[in-house]
Amino acid sequence: MDIRHLPPLLLILLLASGRAAGADPAALWATRIQPLLDRHCVKCHGPIEKHGGLELDTPAAVLAGGDSGAVVVAGRPDSSPLALNLVAGAESHMPPDKQLTDDEQALVRAWIDALGNATDAPAASPSEQAEGLRAFATVTEAIDVLMAEAWARQGVEPAPPVDDATWCRRVWLDLAGRIPTEAEQRDFLEAPSDTRRATLVDRLLDSDEHAVRMRELWDVFLMGRGKRESREERRRNSGWWSYLEQAFRTNRPWDSIVREILIARPAGADDKGSPWFLYERRNDHQAIAEAVAPLVYGARIDCAQCHDHPLAREIKQAHYWGLVAAFNRGKNVEGATDVAESAVGGFVNFTNLKKESQPALVTLLSGPTVSENRPEDGQQEEDRDDRYVDPAAQPRVPKFSRREAFAAAATSGNPLLARAFVNRLWAVLLGRGIVAPVDEMTTRNTPSHPELLDWLSADFVAHHHDIRREVRGIVLSRVYALGFDSATAGGSDPAAFACAAERPLTGEQLARSWCIAAGRPTENDGLRRAAVAAIPDVLPREYQATFQQAQFLSAAPALEDLLEPVSESTVARIAALPAPSERIEAAFRAVLGRAPEPEEAARAGEVLGVRPEQPVEAVRDLLWALLTSPEFLTMP
């Protein structure tokens, strides 16, 4: 029984009967109590406002109490002021202007009661956790063992695996950004069963299509979707797209990629487009800082601009302004894509809520501070030639480069870099991060599988940030191959990863897959642009269909063009088949990679029967329906 998913009133009954003796207070806190206190209490009792010396944003802070002493007595809600003050009519009623419901009060009491049986030690830091990790031969073995143990602890029976044809389609979409052709799927299914999955994965990882797919993903993660076509053109023309594709094509270590885009000082043809990460933000150093944080920390720090983060107490205002300072000596070079850097200046102060002025030091969230000499108050630095490696170079490179020093610190000895990448990659391939959302990897959002995240992160670093090894290990694992439902998995917590998550195709995946299914060339930039404009989201926190998408799917001129019965197209091939049953079978195999179910075949026959004298038009109608069906629009 997983108490995290019980209704509050059922919690009361279980507590009264003693059946909640094994309740997990950490799970109750993360899923129930923390959101409740965030809504009603933390504004006045948190890291910023600490009324009565009491903070209620972490379990440790709650247990520490306030100026009046303890507010929680573990295992004894009837003796705990935190619970007693929530009751209507309490002398020190909380919250002052609101009454929590009976269910909400029951949750607080359940958590306090569960604390009486807690034996958990304080959570270790990522570096401490990595020291005691178990040994596994491969990434796949680690995932399979640790996930199986987690399912056993939770009492969850994972969904059965998908069949080989479905797995083939899934891995083509993930690694190549499109569905396989009928011939590619057939070749896979005819290959030796004991090696065909690994062989296909290795082939796809080594393909140009995989490099393009990874570029599409990380371009959005690093830069966001360009809302105008001109922005997309600038990314292409600046060499940014080519840079990312070449990096993934050659399996360049992730820490090297991050270092190159942060330093923005190309050394040769391979990293020529790397400065665009900084350049596109047009000298907006706060925008740069806000883009860098999820990359190197796995967390957004926007909320720390004016004060320490109101919820994630490890994120300080100093971290925000330290990141700004790391890049505020840079300036775009007009007429080029270079980002110059001054050897002097950029020393700024920030003011906290207490009106105290503090110097902005380049301090990393993982601990270190970049050391540099600061001028005395009132002293003006002189920007001399001897401060640069080559005074005649364009742009000049300072002997002490602040952003280079930050890049070195962020990519060497920073455990958050690997955790952020591994967690996002897991989300890309499985629909949800081990920490979710993926850009909120703070102490507020604990990993659903901490040992697994620790192991994958440490292994990623130990193998020199080998991206391809990480991808291969995940897609060959048992969890990647799970189906969508089973007796227990279908209703389980999504964070259990006991069944496949529903994942919508990205605009790029959809456009290329339409081309494959229609038997047309995949290089169709007009279709790609139209699909991306209608379906811009990549790894959305919560998928919501839009009117724009519905309109695109119901009346897409680009799709209409794809279904023209030109030579060797799917429409022409199927329309030439003699019998309706053959056309239906061929249509399902071309579009969905499978044979139709009897009911589907009957409905498809009705579609073809509407225009029996116009086989081409009837086949187009059937293919359009299949190409815009929910099954085609989501990952198999």
SVG drawing of the C-alpha trace seen along z (x, -y; Angstrom):
<svg xmlns="http://www.w3.org/2000/svg" viewBox="-20 -57 71 72">
<polyline fill="none" stroke="black" stroke-width="0.4" points="0.0,0.0 1.4,-3.4 0.1,-6.0 1.0,-8.8 -2.1,-8.2 -4.7,-7.6 -7.5,-10.1 -7.1,-12.2 -10.2,-10.7 -8.9,-7.2 -5.6,-8.3 -7.6,-9.1 -9.1,-5.7 -5.7,-4.0 -4.1,-6.1 -6.8,-5.3 -6.5,-1.6 -2.8,-1.6 -2.3,-0.4 -0.3,-3.5 2.5,-2.5 4.8,-2.1 3.7,-5.3 6.5,-7.1 6.8,-10.7 9.1,-11.7 6.6,-10.7 3.7,-12.4 5.8,-15.5 6.8,-15.7 3.3,-14.9 0.9,-16.3 2.3,-18.4 4.9,-20.6 2.3,-21.8 -0.2,-22.5 2.2,-24.6 3.5,-26.3 -0.1,-27.5 -1.0,-28.6 2.0,-29.1 5.4,-29.7 4.8,-33.3 5.0,-34.2 7.0,-31.3 9.7,-30.7 13.3,-31.7 12.2,-35.3 9.7,-36.1 10.3,-34.2 7.5,-35.3 8.1,-34.1 11.4,-32.6 9.5,-29.7 10.1,-28.4 7.8,-25.8 9.4,-25.1 11.4,-22.0 11.0,-19.1 14.1,-20.1 12.9,-23.7 9.5,-22.5 11.2,-20.2 13.5,-23.0 10.6,-25.0 10.5,-28.8 11.0,-31.4 8.3,-29.8 9.8,-26.3 8.9,-23.1 5.8,-23.1 5.9,-19.3 6.2,-16.4 7.0,-13.4 4.3,-10.8 2.0,-13.0 -0.2,-15.3 -2.4,-16.1 0.7,-17.6 1.9,-19.5 1.1,-23.2 1.4,-22.9 -1.7,-20.7 -3.5,-22.2 -3.4,-25.8 -5.1,-24.7 -8.3,-23.8 -11.2,-26.3 -11.3,-28.5 -7.7,-27.8 -6.2,-30.6 -3.3,-31.0 -5.2,-30.1 -3.3,-29.5 -3.5,-30.6 -4.8,-33.9 -7.5,-34.7 -8.3,-31.2 -9.6,-27.9 -8.0,-24.7 -10.5,-22.0 -10.9,-18.8 -9.1,-16.9 -6.1,-19.3 -5.8,-19.2 -6.0,-15.4 -3.0,-15.4 -0.9,-17.4 -1.8,-15.1 -1.0,-12.0 2.4,-13.4 3.2,-14.2 2.0,-10.7 4.2,-9.1 7.2,-11.0 7.1,-8.9 8.3,-5.9 10.8,-7.7 14.3,-6.3 15.6,-8.1 19.0,-9.9 19.4,-13.3 19.8,-13.2 23.4,-13.3 24.8,-15.7 25.3,-14.4 29.0,-14.1 28.5,-12.1 25.9,-9.9 28.2,-9.0 30.9,-7.5 28.8,-4.5 27.2,-3.5 26.9,0.1 28.8,1.5 27.1,2.4 28.6,3.4 26.4,1.3 24.0,-1.6 21.2,0.9 22.0,3.3 21.9,0.5 18.6,-0.7 17.1,2.8 18.2,3.8 17.4,0.5 14.0,0.1 13.0,3.7 13.9,3.1 11.8,-0.1 8.8,1.7 9.1,4.4 9.2,1.9 6.2,0.1 4.2,3.3 3.8,2.4 3.7,4.9 5.1,3.1 3.3,3.3 4.2,6.0 6.8,5.0 5.7,3.9 6.3,6.2 9.3,5.9 7.5,4.0 6.3,1.4 9.7,1.1 11.2,0.6 8.9,-2.2 9.5,-3.8 13.3,-3.8 13.3,-5.1 11.2,-8.0 13.4,-8.7 16.8,-8.3 16.1,-9.3 13.1,-11.6 10.8,-9.6 9.0,-6.3 10.8,-3.5 9.8,-2.6 8.1,0.7 11.3,2.1 13.3,0.9 10.8,2.4 10.8,5.7 14.6,5.8 14.6,5.4 12.0,8.1 13.9,10.5 17.3,10.0 18.5,12.4 16.3,11.8 19.1,11.9 21.1,9.0 18.7,7.0 17.8,4.4 21.4,3.5 22.4,3.6 19.6,1.2 20.4,-1.2 24.1,-1.3 23.2,-1.9 20.8,-4.8 23.2,-6.4 25.8,-6.4 23.5,-8.1 23.2,-11.6 19.5,-11.5 20.4,-11.0 22.7,-14.0 19.9,-16.1 17.4,-14.8 19.6,-15.7 20.2,-19.1 16.5,-19.7 16.0,-18.8 18.9,-20.6 18.4,-23.7 15.0,-24.1 16.3,-23.2 19.1,-25.7 17.5,-28.5 13.8,-28.0 11.6,-27.9 12.2,-30.8 8.8,-32.4 9.7,-34.0 11.2,-32.3 14.0,-34.9 15.3,-33.6 15.5,-30.1 17.3,-31.4 19.8,-33.2 20.5,-30.0 21.0,-28.1 23.2,-30.8 25.3,-31.5 26.5,-27.9 24.7,-27.1 22.8,-24.2 25.8,-22.9 27.8,-23.2 25.3,-21.2 24.9,-18.5 28.6,-18.1 29.0,-17.8 26.4,-15.0 27.6,-13.4 31.1,-13.0 29.8,-12.2 31.7,-15.1 31.6,-14.9 28.8,-17.0 31.1,-18.9 33.1,-20.0 30.0,-21.2 28.9,-23.2 32.4,-24.7 32.5,-25.8 29.2,-27.5 29.9,-29.3 33.3,-30.5 32.0,-31.4 35.5,-31.6 35.8,-29.2 39.1,-27.4 38.4,-25.9 35.8,-24.7 34.2,-22.2 33.0,-24.8 32.6,-27.8 28.9,-28.2 29.2,-27.9 29.1,-31.7 25.4,-31.9 24.2,-30.7 25.4,-34.0 25.1,-36.1 21.4,-35.6 20.6,-37.1 22.0,-40.4 24.1,-41.5 21.2,-40.8 23.3,-39.4 20.4,-38.6 18.8,-36.6 22.1,-34.8 22.3,-34.0 18.7,-32.6 19.5,-30.4 22.8,-29.1 21.3,-28.0 19.2,-25.1 22.1,-24.0 24.8,-23.8 22.5,-23.4 19.4,-21.8 17.4,-24.5 15.9,-27.9 17.1,-30.8 14.8,-33.5 13.1,-33.8 16.3,-34.8 16.7,-38.1 15.3,-40.3 15.8,-38.0 16.8,-34.5 14.6,-31.9 11.4,-31.8 11.1,-28.0 14.4,-26.4 16.5,-27.8 19.9,-26.7 19.4,-29.2 20.5,-32.6 20.3,-36.0 24.1,-35.9 23.9,-32.9 21.7,-34.9 23.9,-38.0 27.0,-35.9 25.9,-34.3 25.1,-37.7 28.6,-38.9 30.2,-35.8 29.0,-37.2 28.6,-40.9 32.0,-41.7 30.9,-40.3 29.6,-42.3 28.4,-41.2 30.7,-42.2 28.7,-44.1 28.8,-42.5 30.0,-39.2 28.8,-36.4 31.7,-36.8 31.2,-37.8 34.1,-39.9 35.1,-40.1 36.7,-43.0 39.6,-42.4 38.2,-45.0 34.9,-46.2 31.8,-44.3 32.0,-44.7 28.5,-45.3 26.6,-45.1 23.1,-43.8 20.8,-44.9 18.8,-42.4 15.4,-42.9 17.1,-44.4 18.5,-47.1 22.0,-45.7 24.4,-46.1 26.6,-43.1 29.3,-42.5 28.2,-40.2 30.8,-37.4 30.9,-34.6 29.6,-31.9 28.4,-28.6 25.3,-26.8 27.6,-23.8 29.8,-25.8 33.0,-27.2 33.5,-30.9 35.7,-32.1 38.6,-34.0 39.6,-37.4 41.1,-40.7 38.5,-43.4 39.5,-47.1 39.3,-49.1 36.1,-51.3 36.4,-54.3 39.4,-52.9 39.1,-52.9 40.7,-50.1 42.6,-50.9 41.9,-48.7 45.5,-48.3 46.9,-46.1 49.0,-44.1 45.8,-42.7 45.1,-40.7 46.8,-37.7 47.2,-39.4 46.3,-43.1 46.0,-43.1 43.5,-40.2 39.9,-40.7 38.2,-40.2 40.8,-40.4 41.1,-37.6 41.7,-38.8 44.5,-37.0 42.0,-36.5 38.6,-35.6 35.8,-35.7 33.5,-33.6 36.2,-31.1 36.9,-30.8 33.2,-30.2 33.0,-27.7 35.9,-25.7 34.3,-25.7 30.9,-24.8 32.2,-21.8 34.8,-20.4 33.9,-19.3 30.3,-20.4 28.1,-17.4 25.0,-19.2 26.1,-19.4 25.9,-15.6 22.7,-15.3 20.9,-18.0 21.8,-16.3 21.0,-12.8 17.7,-13.8 16.7,-15.7 17.8,-12.9 15.7,-10.4 12.7,-12.7 13.2,-12.9 13.2,-9.1 10.7,-8.2 8.4,-11.3 9.3,-12.4 12.4,-13.2 13.6,-11.3 13.3,-14.8 10.3,-16.6 10.0,-19.2 13.5,-18.8 14.5,-22.5 13.6,-22.4 16.2,-20.1 16.3,-21.6 16.0,-20.3 12.3,-21.0 11.9,-18.3 13.4,-15.0 14.2,-12.3 11.7,-9.5 14.6,-7.1 17.5,-8.7 20.0,-5.8 19.4,-5.5 19.9,-9.2 23.0,-9.1 24.4,-6.1 23.6,-7.4 25.2,-10.8 28.3,-9.3 28.7,-6.9 28.2,-9.7 31.1,-11.6 33.3,-8.4 32.8,-7.8 33.8,-11.3 30.3,-12.6 29.7,-10.1 26.2,-11.0 25.9,-8.1 26.6,-5.6 23.9,-7.1 21.3,-7.1 22.1,-3.5 21.9,-2.3 18.4,-3.8 16.8,-2.6 18.0,0.9 16.6,1.1 13.5,2.9 11.7,-0.3 12.1,-1.9 10.3,1.1 7.3,1.2 3.8,1.0 1.1,-1.5 -1.0,0.5 -1.3,3.5 -3.5,4.4 -1.5,2.3 0.8,0.1 -2.0,-1.9 -3.0,-3.5 0.4,-3.9 2.3,-7.1 3.8,-8.3 7.1,-8.7 7.2,-4.9 7.8,-4.5 5.9,-1.2 4.3,-1.8 5.0,-3.9 4.1,-7.6 2.0,-9.2 4.4,-11.4 3.2,-13.6 5.3,-13.8 7.2,-17.0 6.5,-19.0 9.8,-17.7 8.9,-14.1 5.5,-14.5 6.6,-16.1 9.2,-13.5 6.9,-10.6 4.2,-11.9 6.7,-12.0 7.8,-8.4 4.2,-7.1 3.2,-9.0 6.2,-7.5 7.7,-11.0 11.2,-12.5 11.7,-13.5 13.5,-16.7 10.4,-18.9 11.2,-22.1 7.9,-23.8 6.1,-20.9 8.5,-21.0 8.0,-24.7 4.3,-24.3 4.3,-21.4 6.6,-23.2 4.5,-26.4 1.4,-24.3 3.1,-22.0 5.9,-24.1 6.2,-22.3 9.1,-19.9 8.8,-18.0 5.9,-20.2 5.2,-20.0 1.6,-19.3 0.4,-18.6 -2.7,-20.6 -4.1,-20.4 -4.8,-23.8 -7.3,-25.0 -4.2,-25.8 -3.2,-22.2 -6.7,-21.0 -6.9,-23.3 -3.5,-22.2 -4.4,-18.5 -7.8,-18.9 -6.9,-21.2 -3.1,-21.2 -2.3,-22.2 1.2,-20.6 -0.4,-17.2 -2.7,-17.5 0.3,-18.0 1.9,-14.9 -1.0,-12.8 -0.9,-13.6 -0.9,-10.3 2.5,-10.9 4.7,-8.1 5.9,-5.7 3.9,-7.5 1.9,-5.5 -1.4,-6.8 -0.6,-5.6 0.7,-2.3 -2.3,-1.5 -4.9,-2.8 -3.5,-0.3 -4.2,2.7 -7.2,4.7 -9.2,5.4 -10.4,3.0 -9.2,5.4 -5.7,5.2 -5.8,1.4 -6.9,1.3 -4.1,3.7 -1.5,1.8 -2.7,-1.6 -2.4,-0.4 1.0,1.1 2.3,-2.0 1.0,-4.5 0.9,-2.6 3.3,0.2 0.7,2.9 -2.3,4.8 -5.7,3.4 -8.0,4.9 -11.2,6.4 -13.3,3.4 -10.7,1.0 -10.8,2.9 -14.6,2.6 -14.6,-1.2 -11.9,-1.6 -14.0,0.3 -16.8,-2.2 -14.4,-5.0 -13.3,-3.4 -17.0,-2.5 -18.0,-6.1 -16.3,-6.6 -16.0,-3.2 -15.6,-4.7 -12.8,-7.0 -10.1,-4.7 -7.4,-7.4 -9.7,-9.9 -10.9,-7.2 -7.4,-6.0 -6.4,-9.6 -9.3,-10.0 -8.3,-6.8 -4.6,-7.8 -5.5,-11.3 -7.6,-9.8 -4.7,-7.5 -2.1,-10.2 -4.0,-12.5 -5.1,-9.7 -4.1,-9.8 -2.1,-6.7 0.1,-8.3 0.4,-11.6 1.9,-10.0 4.9,-7.8 4.0,-4.1"/>
</svg>
